[in-house]
Amino acid sequence: MYNVLYKDNFLVLKGTTTQFPIFAIGLVIKNTLEKNHELWLVLQNMWKAYDSVGWEHLKKSLVKIKICSKFIQFFGSIYGGHINRVMTDFGLTNKYPVHDDLDQKKVFLSFFWHIFYDLLLCEVKKQKSLCGYKLNSYFVFKTGCAESQARLIFFFTASAFVNDTIWVGCNQKTIQYILNIASDFFHINNIFINNNKTVAISINCSVKCLSLLINRLPISIAKKSESYCYLGIYLFTDGFSKPSLAKAHSDVWFFANFVLKKTISDKQFLYLVSAVLYLIIGYKTQFSFIFSSVCNK
């Protein structure tokens, strides 16, 4: 099996899960807090991403990963280059070209977006030594009676789950460099970013950030008291723990108040707790350490 696409470009398919991108971000944040390194995360919010994908740019993406030319030609015949006319009481209107964006009702929508968006992620990955967050890990392994140590260096630049993207940089300069590359890609493909909902989170940053730009427009900088959601997990300026625990606590109270108003048996209640509540709390707190005293409350 070959890794044709960027490995941190995740897709909604059978057997896929949000656990992998969340685990990757969690690993970076954990490393940042342990080593007291600076980290910048940008949670990007796209506006009608699929409507901006034209056939010509999608075709280039398919050619890049060496998709069969006959398939590209076949799909191109049903995807782009259409001319339309409308029947009215006064006859046919003039011909006009049909917009060739991705049809959100088609089953192949996420698959083609996955391939198309990979162009941007790969370009950012090429600049990893300039803009990525550097992870250093040491491993000790035994060969017979002897011990050896190996060092693993990994650069992390982004994680994408369909059109939910989080950019990763080691400081303000590098994260802005990534956003500049992304802005060029969005401008070429007429992709609009919702700057009001796109936010940057800094961890262990000693210098106050004045502004970050994407598509030449400023984005919000998270304050210390604010938390933001990424794939159901809440991020905070000191990591995952505080907002995740607070959200789990509110979910427990909401569940308890909701169930108390219903007429159900004890077995039904136990089923709801084990099949619903436990799963929700487990997902939202998967990167949080919870003390027994907190659980007992």
Rosetta silent file (secondary structure, phi, psi, omega in degrees, C-alpha in Angstrom):
SEQUENCE: MYNVLYKDNFLVLKGTTTQFPIFAIGLVIKNTLEKNHELWLVLQNMWKAYDSVGWEHLKKSLVKIKICSKFIQFFGSIYGGHINRVMTDFGLTNKYPVHDDLDQKKVFLSFFWHIFYDLLLCEVKKQKSLCGYKLNSYFVFKTGCAESQARLIFFFTASAFVNDTIWVGCNQKTIQYILNIASDFFHINNIFINNNKTVAISINCSVKCLSLLINRLPISIAKKSESYCYLGIYLFTDGFSKPSLAKAHSDVWFFANFVLKKTISDKQFLYLVSAVLYLIIGYKTQFSFIFSSVCNK
SCORE:     score description
SCORE:     0.000 S_00000001
   1 L     0.000  131.231 -176.459    0.000    0.000    0.000 S_00000001
   2 L  -106.182  141.057  176.072    1.413    3.388   -1.024 S_00000001
   3 L   -86.684   87.180 -176.184    0.919    6.699    0.747 S_00000001
   4 L   -75.111  -41.297 -176.733   -0.118    8.710   -2.299 S_00000001
   5 L  -101.860  166.631  178.220   -1.686   11.588   -0.384 S_00000001
   6 L   -57.951  129.409 -169.949   -0.535   13.623    2.596 S_00000001
   7 L   -68.991  -21.894  178.393   -0.837   11.364    5.630 S_00000001
   8 L   -98.209   22.801  174.655   -2.479   14.011    7.842 S_00000001
   9 E  -105.450   99.367 -170.204   -5.223   14.624    5.270 S_00000001
  10 E   -99.354  153.009 -172.262   -8.141   12.639    6.685 S_00000001
  11 L  -135.963  152.219  177.402  -11.377   11.675    4.973 S_00000001
  12 L   -84.620   97.070  176.323  -14.813   10.385    5.983 S_00000001
  13 L  -136.543  171.847  178.943  -14.734    6.786    4.791 S_00000001
  14 L   -60.993  128.018  179.286  -15.541    3.410    6.283 S_00000001
  15 L    89.799   -4.948  179.037  -13.168    2.705    9.126 S_00000001
  16 L   -88.381  160.451 -178.398  -11.971    6.302    9.505 S_00000001
  17 L  -153.165  158.149  176.682  -12.236    8.273   12.714 S_00000001
  18 L   -78.038   -3.049 -177.143  -11.469   11.721   14.111 S_00000001
  19 H   -62.789  -36.670 -175.846   -9.204   10.056   16.660 S_00000001
  20 H   -67.449  -51.332  177.090   -6.113   10.265   14.434 S_00000001
  21 H   -64.102  -34.547  178.428   -6.075   14.064   13.801 S_00000001
  22 H   -67.028  -40.926  179.033   -7.010   14.711   17.430 S_00000001
  23 H   -63.330  -40.064 -179.682   -4.222   12.411   18.635 S_00000001
  24 H   -63.226  -46.846  178.409   -1.689   14.193   16.397 S_00000001
  25 H   -64.731  -38.923  178.335   -2.644   17.633   17.727 S_00000001
  26 H   -62.326  -37.395  178.743   -2.677   16.267   21.267 S_00000001
  27 H   -65.769  -41.006  179.290    0.850   14.926   20.829 S_00000001
  28 H   -65.436  -45.406 -179.747    2.117   18.318   19.649 S_00000001
  29 H   -63.863  -41.327  179.102    0.433   20.167   22.532 S_00000001
  30 H   -61.265  -43.591  178.787    1.763   17.649   25.060 S_00000001
  31 H   -64.073  -38.238  179.463    5.294   18.090   23.733 S_00000001
  32 H   -63.458  -46.002 -177.513    4.903   21.884   23.870 S_00000001
  33 H   -69.509  -37.580 -178.235    3.775   21.907   27.499 S_00000001
  34 H   -69.500  -38.427 -175.574    6.423   19.422   28.659 S_00000001
  35 H  -101.232    2.290  178.271    9.344   21.241   27.014 S_00000001
  36 L    57.667   40.774  176.813    7.931   24.758   27.445 S_00000001
  37 L   -90.421  160.012  176.453    8.151   25.466   23.705 S_00000001
  38 L   -84.110  141.096 -179.022    6.153   28.076   21.861 S_00000001
  39 E  -143.272  138.377  175.465    3.275   26.802   19.711 S_00000001
  40 E  -123.968  130.154  177.197    0.753   28.451   17.391 S_00000001
  41 E  -122.265  134.348  175.527   -2.431   26.778   16.181 S_00000001
  42 E  -119.494  116.015  177.672   -4.842   28.273   13.649 S_00000001
  43 E   -90.073  107.737 -172.320   -8.317   26.730   13.479 S_00000001
  44 E   -91.526  134.043  178.514   -9.454   27.507    9.954 S_00000001
  45 L  -116.728  116.662 -179.867  -13.111   27.887    9.014 S_00000001
  46 E   -91.395  152.224  178.240  -14.003   27.600    5.320 S_00000001
  47 E  -117.056  111.151  179.703  -17.069   29.077    3.709 S_00000001
  48 L    51.619   57.175 -175.800  -18.684   26.903    0.990 S_00000001
  49 L   -62.609  -44.294 -174.491  -15.422   25.167    0.178 S_00000001
  50 H   -65.438  -30.104 -178.485  -16.868   22.623   -2.262 S_00000001
  51 H   -67.594  -12.519 -175.124  -18.571   25.280   -4.382 S_00000001
  52 H   -99.282   -3.962 -176.024  -15.175   26.704   -5.314 S_00000001
  53 L   -85.665  105.454  177.739  -13.592   23.554   -6.766 S_00000001
  54 L   -88.280  162.600 -175.520  -13.531   23.883  -10.550 S_00000001
  55 H   -65.039  -40.332 -175.711  -12.803   21.071  -12.964 S_00000001
  56 H   -60.704  -43.274  179.649   -9.522   22.450  -14.302 S_00000001
  57 H   -74.054  -35.407  176.931   -7.884   22.584  -10.885 S_00000001
  58 H   -66.017  -37.352  178.012   -9.383   19.261   -9.843 S_00000001
  59 H   -60.670  -42.285  178.327   -8.035   17.722  -13.059 S_00000001
  60 H   -62.636  -35.593  178.214   -4.530   18.878  -12.173 S_00000001
  61 H   -66.249  -40.330  179.227   -4.903   17.222   -8.777 S_00000001
  62 H   -68.252  -38.749  178.329   -5.913   13.927  -10.387 S_00000001
  63 H   -66.044  -37.394 -177.916   -3.036   14.086  -12.855 S_00000001
  64 H   -58.904  -39.423 -178.884   -0.581   14.801  -10.019 S_00000001
  65 L   -95.620   13.695  172.056   -1.337   11.490   -8.302 S_00000001
  66 L    62.381   45.211  171.304   -1.349    9.680  -11.675 S_00000001
  67 L   -68.980  147.032 -178.553   -5.025    8.732  -11.872 S_00000001
  68 L   -51.651  130.881 -177.000   -5.881    6.784  -15.046 S_00000001
  69 H   -63.159  -33.182  179.305   -6.206    9.224  -17.985 S_00000001
  70 H   -67.058  -36.698  177.115   -9.342    7.479  -19.274 S_00000001
  71 H   -66.372  -42.397  179.209  -11.038    8.021  -15.912 S_00000001
  72 H   -62.388  -42.791  179.506  -10.059   11.698  -15.939 S_00000001
  73 H   -64.921  -41.997  179.771  -11.376   12.075  -19.476 S_00000001
  74 H   -64.327  -46.680 -178.409  -14.620   10.280  -18.622 S_00000001
  75 H   -68.563  -34.051  178.157  -15.261   12.301  -15.505 S_00000001
  76 H   -63.200  -30.768 -179.432  -14.342   15.503  -17.278 S_00000001
  77 H   -70.459  -23.902 -179.171  -17.046   14.851  -19.862 S_00000001
  78 H  -107.766   -4.654 -175.093  -19.741   14.805  -17.177 S_00000001
  79 H  -104.380  -44.935 -173.794  -18.208   17.347  -14.828 S_00000001
  80 L  -125.825  172.291  175.853  -17.111   20.390  -16.821 S_00000001
  81 L    74.000   25.184 -178.631  -17.655   22.247  -20.066 S_00000001
  82 L   -89.266  143.697  175.693  -21.461   22.228  -19.938 S_00000001
  83 E  -117.548  137.889 -176.291  -23.612   24.799  -21.724 S_00000001
  84 E  -127.265  151.534  172.242  -27.176   25.484  -20.628 S_00000001
  85 L  -138.648  149.003 -176.506  -30.259   27.261  -22.020 S_00000001
  86 L  -112.943  134.611  177.398  -33.598   27.923  -20.304 S_00000001
  87 E   -84.409  126.095  177.375  -37.015   27.488  -21.912 S_00000001
  88 E  -127.541  176.253  177.961  -39.317   30.474  -21.341 S_00000001
  89 L   -65.334  -17.319 -177.633  -42.645   31.717  -22.738 S_00000001
  90 L  -105.755   12.117  179.511  -40.631   33.864  -25.123 S_00000001
  91 E   108.706 -168.245 -178.378  -38.353   31.074  -26.355 S_00000001
  92 E   -81.402  143.074  175.235  -34.901   29.858  -25.369 S_00000001
  93 L   -77.527  171.974  174.836  -32.485   32.110  -23.550 S_00000001
  94 L   -67.135  155.494  179.643  -28.938   32.667  -24.708 S_00000001
  95 L   -69.750  145.163  174.872  -26.388   29.982  -23.934 S_00000001
  96 E  -146.149  147.313 -178.485  -24.386   30.294  -20.745 S_00000001
  97 E   -73.585  142.935  178.733  -21.725   28.064  -19.163 S_00000001
  98 L   -86.891  132.500  179.176  -22.713   25.917  -16.188 S_00000001
  99 L   -63.310  129.267 -171.860  -20.636   26.426  -13.060 S_00000001
 100 L  -101.412   45.560  177.438  -18.522   23.277  -12.604 S_00000001
 101 L   -79.659  171.706  179.176  -18.222   23.149   -8.812 S_00000001
 102 L   -71.114  131.176  178.420  -18.458   19.933   -6.795 S_00000001
 103 L   -79.325  116.933 -174.850  -22.024   18.706   -6.411 S_00000001
 104 L   -70.671   -7.151  178.097  -22.614   18.294   -2.677 S_00000001
 105 L   -91.246   -9.418 -176.719  -25.219   15.582   -3.346 S_00000001
 106 L   -81.722  148.003 -178.269  -22.732   13.256   -5.039 S_00000001
 107 L   -71.713  -22.498 -177.420  -21.193   10.334   -3.178 S_00000001
 108 L   -90.531    9.366 -175.628  -17.719   11.155   -4.484 S_00000001
 109 H   -56.465  -57.462 -175.519  -17.758   14.683   -3.052 S_00000001
 110 H   -66.244  -30.470 -179.824  -15.459   14.129   -0.061 S_00000001
 111 H   -65.260  -46.921 -179.618  -13.164   11.861   -2.091 S_00000001
 112 H   -70.819  -35.771  175.221  -12.453   14.507   -4.727 S_00000001
 113 H   -62.638  -39.330  177.774  -12.121   17.243   -2.113 S_00000001
 114 H   -56.248  -45.368 -179.798   -9.599   15.011   -0.343 S_00000001
 115 H   -70.996  -43.824 -176.807   -7.479   14.844   -3.508 S_00000001
 116 H   -63.670  -46.670 -176.382   -7.902   18.506   -4.392 S_00000001
 117 H   -70.889  -17.857 -179.424   -7.008   19.865   -0.943 S_00000001
 118 H   -63.523  -26.018  178.330   -3.953   17.632   -0.813 S_00000001
 119 H   -58.752  -45.201 -179.428   -2.146   20.067   -3.143 S_00000001
 120 H   -68.254  -45.912 -177.183   -2.097   22.747   -0.453 S_00000001
 121 H   -62.495  -38.416  179.160   -1.135   20.397    2.380 S_00000001
 122 H   -68.811  -37.978  179.270    1.762   18.955    0.380 S_00000001
 123 H   -64.786  -41.690  177.504    3.045   22.417   -0.530 S_00000001
 124 H   -66.451  -38.279 -179.900    3.036   23.462    3.127 S_00000001
 125 H   -63.346  -32.744  178.155    4.717   20.177    4.060 S_00000001
 126 H   -62.293  -27.726 -178.279    7.567   20.938    1.629 S_00000001
 127 L   -94.688   22.150 -170.770    8.346   24.029    3.714 S_00000001
 128 H   -58.263  -36.482 -179.182    8.413   22.021    6.956 S_00000001
 129 H   -70.331  -17.878 -179.368   11.923   23.088    7.950 S_00000001
 130 H   -96.844  -30.564 -170.750   10.844   26.733    7.648 S_00000001
 131 H  -133.012   -3.889 -176.307    7.377   26.701    9.163 S_00000001
 132 L   -86.526  166.742  173.759    6.617   23.399   10.913 S_00000001
 133 E   -90.938  127.437 -173.897    6.674   22.488   14.593 S_00000001
 134 E   -92.395  124.391  177.354    9.665   20.278   15.326 S_00000001
 135 E  -108.565  125.316  175.484    9.156   17.173   17.461 S_00000001
 136 E  -111.003  125.565  178.037   12.225   15.426   18.928 S_00000001
 137 E  -131.577  142.650  178.375   11.804   11.960   20.374 S_00000001
 138 E  -117.207  136.788 -179.556   14.351    9.518   21.747 S_00000001
 139 E  -124.155  136.195  176.146   13.847    5.769   21.828 S_00000001
 140 E  -111.593  122.841  179.721   15.852    3.212   23.775 S_00000001
 141 E  -133.621  153.110 -175.866   15.786   -0.336   22.461 S_00000001
 142 E  -104.987  138.170  172.717   17.700   -3.486   23.351 S_00000001
 143 E  -124.474   95.835 -172.924   19.572   -5.766   20.969 S_00000001
 144 L    72.488 -120.808  179.001   20.578   -8.765   23.006 S_00000001
 145 L   -96.989   -7.504 -176.566   22.400   -7.431   26.051 S_00000001
 146 E   -95.460  146.580  176.605   23.253   -4.081   24.479 S_00000001
 147 E  -108.612  139.038  178.836   21.111   -0.942   24.629 S_00000001
 148 E  -128.515  153.632 -179.987   20.886    1.535   21.792 S_00000001
 149 E  -122.214  133.862  179.633   19.305    4.946   21.504 S_00000001
 150 E  -122.987  147.174 -179.288   17.608    6.343   18.415 S_00000001
 151 E  -115.118  131.676  178.863   16.431    9.860   17.725 S_00000001
 152 E  -116.395  123.679  177.545   13.319   10.664   15.699 S_00000001
 153 E  -111.645  126.173 -176.446   12.794   14.156   14.264 S_00000001
 154 E  -135.555  133.020  177.119    9.367   14.987   12.899 S_00000001
 155 E  -103.901  126.922 -179.079    7.982   18.252   11.513 S_00000001
 156 E  -114.205  124.750 -175.709    4.258   18.829   11.944 S_00000001
 157 L  -117.491  -30.943 -174.989    2.591   21.526    9.830 S_00000001
 158 E  -164.736  160.731  171.691   -1.130   20.766    9.537 S_00000001
 159 E  -143.014  129.788 -176.918   -3.966   18.362   10.132 S_00000001
 160 E  -129.796  131.771  173.227   -7.112   18.275    8.000 S_00000001
 161 E  -121.520  101.894 -170.939  -10.312   16.300    8.430 S_00000001
 162 L    58.181 -112.843 -179.315  -12.386   16.935    5.269 S_00000001
 163 L  -107.211   12.964  173.224  -12.591   20.768    5.293 S_00000001
 164 E   -94.058  112.475 -175.070  -11.704   21.260    8.986 S_00000001
 165 E  -120.808  141.517  172.803   -8.053   22.330    9.038 S_00000001
 166 E  -127.853  121.403  179.840   -5.707   23.234   11.842 S_00000001
 167 E   -92.786  144.384 -174.274   -2.360   24.848   10.946 S_00000001
 168 E  -127.205  129.300  177.214    0.630   24.374   13.253 S_00000001
 169 E  -141.032  159.243 -176.384    3.663   26.646   13.671 S_00000001
 170 L   -89.376  -11.204  175.706    6.427   27.111   16.209 S_00000001
 171 L  -161.786 -179.949 -176.534    6.048   30.914   16.416 S_00000001
 172 H   -65.313  -37.163 -178.429    4.093   33.828   14.978 S_00000001
 173 H   -64.850  -44.621 -177.321    6.423   34.231   11.992 S_00000001
 174 H   -70.543  -37.089  179.781    6.165   30.604   10.888 S_00000001
 175 H   -69.234  -33.740  175.757    2.389   30.405   11.288 S_00000001
 176 H   -68.479  -34.196  176.252    2.003   33.561    9.199 S_00000001
 177 H   -62.214  -41.649  177.430    4.245   31.970    6.554 S_00000001
 178 H   -64.836  -44.441 -179.436    1.866   28.998    6.403 S_00000001
 179 H   -63.822  -31.055  176.784   -1.154   31.284    6.183 S_00000001
 180 H   -67.083  -41.455  176.827    0.471   33.142    3.289 S_00000001
 181 H   -63.590  -44.575  179.368    0.868   29.895    1.339 S_00000001
 182 H   -63.684  -38.312 -179.459   -2.725   28.936    2.119 S_00000001
 183 H   -63.120  -39.490  177.238   -3.952   32.387    1.090 S_00000001
 184 H   -61.969  -42.963  179.231   -2.330   32.025   -2.334 S_00000001
 185 H   -64.026  -43.680 -179.667   -4.048   28.661   -2.811 S_00000001
 186 H   -66.525  -36.924  179.979   -7.427   30.048   -1.739 S_00000001
 187 H   -66.542  -43.017 -179.428   -7.063   33.074   -4.008 S_00000001
 188 H   -62.709  -38.268 -174.327   -6.239   30.923   -7.062 S_00000001
 189 L  -101.463    9.882  177.891   -9.211   28.625   -6.451 S_00000001
 190 L    56.261   39.873  177.605  -11.689   31.292   -5.268 S_00000001
 191 L   -94.550  129.973 -177.119  -12.076   29.653   -1.870 S_00000001
 192 E  -100.727  134.916  177.688  -13.459   31.936    0.818 S_00000001
 193 E  -107.190  133.415  177.037  -12.338   31.737    4.440 S_00000001
 194 L   -81.028   93.792 -176.889  -14.597   32.898    7.237 S_00000001
 195 L   -65.444  -24.655  179.472  -12.142   35.161    9.054 S_00000001
 196 L   -70.824  -25.464 -178.952  -14.660   35.861   11.800 S_00000001
 197 L  -108.644   -1.999  174.490  -14.694   32.174   12.784 S_00000001
 198 L   -89.325  130.088 -172.328  -11.032   31.437   12.073 S_00000001
 199 E  -136.280  147.771  176.780   -8.997   31.774   15.262 S_00000001
 200 E  -108.523  135.940  178.301   -5.359   31.478   16.338 S_00000001
 201 E  -119.262  126.559  178.566   -4.365   29.907   19.666 S_00000001
 202 E  -111.055  140.267  178.473   -0.913   30.500   21.132 S_00000001
 203 E  -124.746  130.715 -179.398    0.692   28.388   23.851 S_00000001
 204 L    59.393   37.624  178.992    3.745   29.529   25.851 S_00000001
 205 L   -96.832  121.688 -177.450    3.964   32.737   23.842 S_00000001
 206 L   -90.043  -19.798 -178.226    5.804   35.509   25.701 S_00000001
 207 L  -104.241  131.874 -179.858    5.312   38.213   23.059 S_00000001
 208 L   -69.680  129.512  179.804    1.869   39.678   22.429 S_00000001
 209 L   -85.149  128.291  179.236    0.638   39.037   18.897 S_00000001
 210 L   -80.361  -47.144 -179.699   -0.727   42.091   17.145 S_00000001
 211 L  -166.451  152.717  169.450   -2.376   40.363   14.172 S_00000001
 212 L  -125.824  142.609 -175.015   -2.353   37.366   11.851 S_00000001
 213 E  -119.418  141.432  169.550   -3.654   37.614    8.300 S_00000001
 214 E  -139.040  130.058 -171.174   -5.296   35.149    5.952 S_00000001
 215 L    55.686   35.779  178.225   -6.493   36.316    2.551 S_00000001
 216 L    65.134   15.671  177.993   -5.155   39.734    3.613 S_00000001
 217 E  -121.711  144.133 -177.362   -7.745   39.952    6.381 S_00000001
 218 E   -72.556  152.040  174.895   -7.063   39.672   10.133 S_00000001
 219 L  -118.135  163.843 -177.052   -8.180   36.681   12.185 S_00000001
 220 E   -73.668  145.904  173.859   -9.020   36.481   15.881 S_00000001
 221 E  -109.474  121.691 -175.727   -6.333   35.764   18.486 S_00000001
 222 L   -64.777  136.810  174.636   -7.623   33.642   21.354 S_00000001
 223 L   -87.246  168.194 -176.293   -7.462   35.169   24.815 S_00000001
 224 L   -65.037  -25.635 -177.322   -6.440   33.189   27.877 S_00000001
 225 L   -91.445    0.880 -174.627  -10.019   32.847   29.074 S_00000001
 226 L  -105.974  150.293  174.995  -11.353   31.532   25.757 S_00000001
 227 L  -132.104  152.397 -177.279  -11.595   27.996   24.367 S_00000001
 228 E  -135.997  149.303 -172.639  -12.389   26.806   20.853 S_00000001
 229 E   -95.884  134.017  172.722  -13.686   23.544   19.447 S_00000001
 230 E  -132.792  110.216 -179.727  -11.843   21.351   16.934 S_00000001
 231 L    55.901   37.536  177.009  -13.598   18.100   15.946 S_00000001
 232 L    86.644   -3.790  178.803  -15.507   18.082   19.232 S_00000001
 233 E  -108.284  133.682 -176.684  -12.403   18.652   21.381 S_00000001
 234 E   -92.371  128.827  179.050  -11.955   22.010   23.081 S_00000001
 235 E  -101.635  143.729 -178.799   -8.573   23.730   22.839 S_00000001
 236 E  -132.835  167.080 -179.054   -7.323   26.210   25.403 S_00000001
 237 L   -67.960  -11.901  174.401   -4.194   28.328   25.710 S_00000001
 238 L  -117.499   22.178  175.359   -2.785   25.743   28.123 S_00000001
 239 E   113.357 -139.487 -173.830   -3.895   22.685   26.164 S_00000001
 240 L  -101.477  -34.131 -160.486   -6.946   20.444   26.445 S_00000001
 241 H   -56.183  -57.324 -171.108   -7.685   19.859   30.110 S_00000001
 242 H   -58.911  -54.613 -178.250   -9.574   22.891   31.412 S_00000001
 243 H   -67.973  -33.373 -178.968  -12.193   23.377   28.663 S_00000001
 244 H   -66.580  -43.734  179.115  -12.650   19.632   28.118 S_00000001
 245 H   -67.037  -39.905  178.703  -13.349   18.970   31.798 S_00000001
 246 H   -64.645  -40.612  178.918  -15.674   21.956   32.040 S_00000001
 247 H   -68.344  -40.003  177.518  -17.599   20.793   28.977 S_00000001
 248 H   -63.448  -38.601  178.798  -17.817   17.230   30.287 S_00000001
 249 H   -64.139  -42.670  178.963  -19.116   18.559   33.599 S_00000001
 250 H   -68.689  -33.379  177.573  -21.852   20.570   31.861 S_00000001
 251 H   -65.651  -38.568  178.527  -22.777   17.540   29.712 S_00000001
 252 H   -63.984  -44.511  179.427  -23.248   15.432   32.846 S_00000001
 253 H   -66.612  -38.543  177.842  -25.553   18.040   34.387 S_00000001
 254 H   -64.251  -43.175  178.961  -27.508   18.425   31.157 S_00000001
 255 H   -63.143  -44.738 -178.338  -27.925   14.653   30.894 S_00000001
 256 H   -63.815  -45.168  179.789  -29.010   14.334   34.518 S_00000001
 257 H   -66.174  -33.515 -179.682  -31.589   17.148   34.268 S_00000001
 258 H   -71.673  -44.374 -176.615  -32.921   15.742   31.008 S_00000001
 259 H   -70.244  -34.680 -178.430  -33.260   12.148   32.245 S_00000001
 260 H   -62.320  -23.384 -179.683  -34.894   13.143   35.538 S_00000001
 261 L   -85.894   -5.046 -177.189  -37.828   14.566   33.582 S_00000001
 262 L  -104.893  150.334  176.395  -38.429   11.255   31.784 S_00000001
 263 L   -95.120   97.396 -178.184  -40.291    8.183   32.976 S_00000001
 264 L  -134.803  160.584  179.483  -37.800    5.389   32.400 S_00000001
 265 L   -82.845  169.537  178.647  -36.766    2.216   34.186 S_00000001
 266 H   -64.806  -34.468  178.996  -33.468    1.700   35.991 S_00000001
 267 H   -68.564  -38.684  176.351  -32.230   -0.554   33.170 S_00000001
 268 H   -64.806  -38.818  178.239  -33.005    2.101   30.591 S_00000001
 269 H   -63.706  -45.835  179.286  -31.160    4.656   32.675 S_00000001
 270 H   -62.763  -36.220  178.369  -28.091    2.427   32.984 S_00000001
 271 H   -65.786  -43.180  179.728  -28.153    1.824   29.240 S_00000001
 272 H   -64.119  -38.487  179.279  -28.248    5.553   28.484 S_00000001
 273 H   -65.332  -47.920 -176.027  -25.360    6.177   30.868 S_00000001
 274 H   -75.483  -35.363 -174.325  -23.155    3.410   29.449 S_00000001
 275 H   -92.727  -18.816 -176.477  -24.090    3.758   25.760 S_00000001
 276 H  -120.082  -61.841 -172.444  -24.401    7.545   25.501 S_00000001
 277 H   -64.135  -46.048 -179.142  -22.983    9.537   28.404 S_00000001
 278 H   -60.182  -39.514 -178.941  -19.794    7.509   28.903 S_00000001
 279 H   -67.789  -40.414  179.300  -18.967    7.716   25.190 S_00000001
 280 H   -64.109  -47.766 -179.235  -19.499   11.483   25.060 S_00000001
 281 H   -65.373  -42.061  179.983  -17.338   12.116   28.127 S_00000001
 282 H   -60.735  -38.925 -179.732  -14.692    9.658   26.949 S_00000001
 283 H   -69.845  -45.184 -174.189  -14.413   11.373   23.579 S_00000001
 284 H   -75.776  -20.094 -178.036  -14.231   14.923   24.894 S_00000001
 285 L  -114.436   22.950 -174.795  -11.741   14.126   27.662 S_00000001
 286 L   -65.994  -17.467  177.395   -9.499   11.683   25.789 S_00000001
 287 L  -116.710   21.673  179.892   -6.479   13.974   26.305 S_00000001
 288 L  -116.963  137.254  175.116   -7.346   15.134   29.816 S_00000001
 289 L   -91.853  119.605 -176.509   -6.114   13.633   33.070 S_00000001
 290 L  -110.074  122.016  178.049   -9.018   13.484   35.536 S_00000001
 291 L   -72.292  153.525 -178.871   -8.312   12.999   39.235 S_00000001
 292 H   -62.327  -32.303  179.295  -10.505   10.586   41.179 S_00000001
 293 H   -64.675  -34.014  177.673  -11.706   13.440   43.404 S_00000001
 294 H   -70.901  -40.705  179.386  -13.116   15.198   40.331 S_00000001
 295 H   -64.627  -37.012 -177.942  -14.861   12.023   39.149 S_00000001
 296 H   -67.179  -22.827  178.748  -16.419   11.476   42.558 S_00000001
 297 L   -69.051    0.000    0.000  -18.105   14.872   42.396 S_00000001
